[in-house]
Amino acid sequence: MGMIVMKQGQALVLEAIQPVKYTPLQQWINRGVNKAYVVKRYQPQLTAEQQHKLVKQAETYLNKPYDIEVLKHLCDNAMDSIFHCKKL
């Protein structure tokens, strides 16, 4: 799981992995089963300022151990909904 971020014209995934890091998008896709992936967007769309703040906040976790509680904090209720659906 991760968040696509454009850095110097390159698409990178700020990735929830051990440790949290940036991975080139194509490399991230190649690791998936059958190279399959899903893209989800915030609705309503975030403003440029909100996007910038989200990336800066997420970058505070770079090089730190991955922790699902951190991810839940960043994604608020979105992760709770995913976990609820998996339980069904």
C-alpha positions in Angstrom: 0.0 0.0 0.0 1.3 3.4 -0.7 0.7 6.9 -2.1 1.8 8.1 -5.5 3.9 11.3 -5.3 5.6 13.1 -8.2 9.2 14.1 -7.4 11.3 15.8 -10.0 9.1 14.5 -12.8 9.2 10.9 -11.6 6.2 9.0 -10.2 7.2 7.4 -6.9 5.2 5.4 -4.3 5.6 6.5 -0.7 5.3 3.0 0.4 4.1 1.3 3.6 6.9 -1.3 3.8 9.8 -2.0 6.1 11.0 0.7 6.4 8.7 3.3 4.9 10.3 4.5 1.7 9.9 5.9 -1.8 9.9 3.3 -4.5 9.7 4.1 -8.3 6.2 3.4 -9.5 7.1 0.8 -12.1 9.2 -1.1 -9.6 6.3 -1.1 -7.2 3.9 -2.3 -9.9 6.3 -5.1 -10.9 6.3 -6.5 -7.4 2.5 -7.0 -7.5 0.8 -10.3 -8.4 0.4 -10.2 -12.2 1.6 -6.6 -12.0 -2.0 -5.7 -10.9 -2.7 -2.6 -8.8 -5.6 -0.4 -7.8 -5.6 3.4 -7.7 -8.0 5.2 -5.4 -8.5 9.0 -5.1 -9.8 11.2 -2.3 -13.3 12.5 -2.9 -13.8 15.4 -2.9 -10.4 16.1 -4.7 -7.8 17.6 -2.4 -6.5 21.0 -3.2 -2.8 21.5 -4.1 -2.2 22.8 -0.6 -3.9 19.8 1.0 -1.9 17.4 -1.2 1.4 19.2 -0.2 0.5 18.9 3.5 -0.5 15.3 3.2 2.9 14.4 1.5 4.9 16.4 4.0 3.1 14.7 6.9 3.6 11.2 5.3 7.3 12.0 4.7 7.8 12.3 8.4 7.6 8.5 8.5 10.3 7.9 5.9 13.0 5.4 7.0 10.9 4.5 10.1 9.5 1.0 10.7 6.2 0.4 9.1 3.3 0.4 11.6 -0.3 -0.2 10.8 -1.3 2.2 13.5 0.6 5.0 11.8 -1.2 4.2 8.5 -4.6 4.2 10.2 -3.7 7.6 11.7 -2.9 9.0 8.3 -5.9 7.5 6.5 -8.4 8.2 9.3 -11.6 6.3 8.7 -10.6 4.9 5.3 -8.6 2.1 6.8 -11.3 1.4 9.4 -13.7 0.9 6.4 -11.3 -1.4 4.7 -10.8 -3.6 7.8 -14.6 -3.7 8.4 -15.1 -4.9 4.8 -12.5 -7.6 5.1 -14.2 -8.9 8.3 -17.5 -9.4 6.3 
